[in-house]
Amino acid sequence: MNSMIQSVRKYRKRMRMIKSLIRNRKKVPGAVEALIQAGKSYMRR
């Protein structure tokens, strides 16, 4: 139960990071590639 809560917190933190990346996509070149890599590494876990 506790580990589930921790994983949810990690997931929320990651989602916030991804949302900020999407918001800054126009400004930051290569953000899409980083986002794809982060998504792949997350799905592996």
C-alpha positions in Angstrom: 0.0 0.0 0.0 2.7 2.4 1.0 4.9 1.6 -2.0 1.8 2.2 -4.2 1.4 5.7 -2.7 5.1 6.4 -3.3 4.8 5.3 -7.0 1.8 7.5 -7.5 3.8 10.5 -6.1 6.7 9.7 -8.4 4.2 9.4 -11.3 2.7 12.8 -10.5 6.1 14.4 -10.2 7.0 13.0 -13.6 3.8 14.2 -15.1 4.5 17.7 -13.9 7.9 17.5 -15.5 6.5 16.2 -18.8 3.8 19.0 -18.8 6.5 21.7 -18.3 8.5 20.1 -21.1 5.5 20.2 -23.4 5.0 23.9 -22.4 8.6 24.7 -23.1 8.8 22.6 -26.3 8.8 25.6 -28.6 11.5 27.3 -26.6 13.8 24.3 -26.0 15.1 22.4 -29.0 15.3 18.6 -28.5 12.7 18.6 -25.8 10.5 16.3 -27.7 13.3 13.8 -28.0 14.0 14.0 -24.3 10.3 13.5 -23.6 10.2 10.4 -25.8 13.3 9.0 -24.1 11.8 9.7 -20.7 8.6 8.0 -21.7 10.5 4.9 -22.9 12.5 4.6 -19.7 9.3 5.1 -17.7 7.4 2.4 -19.6 10.3 -0.1 -19.1 9.9 0.3 -15.3 
